[in-house]
Amino acid sequence: MDFETFVKFLPKIEKEKLLAITAHQKMAPLERFSSLHPAYYADKNPRKAAVLLLVYPKNSEAHLVLIVRNAYEGVHASQIAFPGGKEEISDPDLSFTALRETEEEVGVLMEQIKIVRPFSQVYIPPSNFLVAPFLGITTNELQFRLDPHEVKAIVEFPLRTLLDDEILTEVKMKTSYANEMLVPAFKIEEHIVWGATAMMLSELKELLKNSINS
C-alpha cells in the first residue's frame, strides 16, 4: 500500500469498529484466551504501558516499525515489539507515554507524530502489564536513532506485507505457560512475531482490511 493511499483511508480507519478480542484470538495461543477478557485481570491491578504502531513513508510505501529488544533479565528481553514502555507518573495520558517512549527508543520526535486513534488494550499475564496500543502517523521520511540500552535493532516492513496471509505461521515457543507450545505468529523476513505484538498486529490487519473493503 503506498503511503498516499493509506492517508486517504485515514477517515475510515478513524471510524472503523475495533475487533478487540475477536482479532486478538487469531494470534493468541489457546491458553491465552481467558486472559484476553477484562474480567480476567480486573482484580490484578495491572501496571500500565503504551506502545506506538507508527506508520510512515519509505520509498513512497506505507511502513511499520518494530524493535528488537536487547537481552536482559526480564520476561520481555530479546522480544520483538512495538516502540513503547511503561507509564511514568509525569505522563499526562497513555498516548503521551507511547510518543515519549518512541522518541526515547528509536529517536522519532514526538512533535513529528500524529496520534490517529487508540487500539484495544492487551493484558500480558507474565509481567502483569496492561498495554495500550496507539496508531500514529508521520509524513516524514525517518532516520531512526536507537537507544543502545533498550533496542538491539529495528524491523521495518511495508503494510502490504501485513495484509498478506502468507506471513501467517505457527511455531513452537517456550512460554510462561509451557516449555514448548505451538503458537500462531507472523513471519516478517527472518523474524518471528508472536504474543501481544502479534495480537496488536492482528487488530491492525483486520481494521485495515475492513476499511479498504467497506
Secondary structure, DSSP 8 states (H G I E B T S, - for coil): -BHHHHHHHHHHHHHS---THHHHHTTS-GGGGGGGSHHHHTTS--EEEEEEEEEEEETTEEEEEEEEE---SSTTTT-EE-SEEE--TT-SSHHHHHHHHHHHHH---GGG-EEEEE---EEETTTTEEEEEEEEE--S-------TTTEEEEEEEEHHHHT-GGGEEEEEE--SS-SSEEEEEEEETTEEE-HHHHHHHHHHHHHHHHHHH-
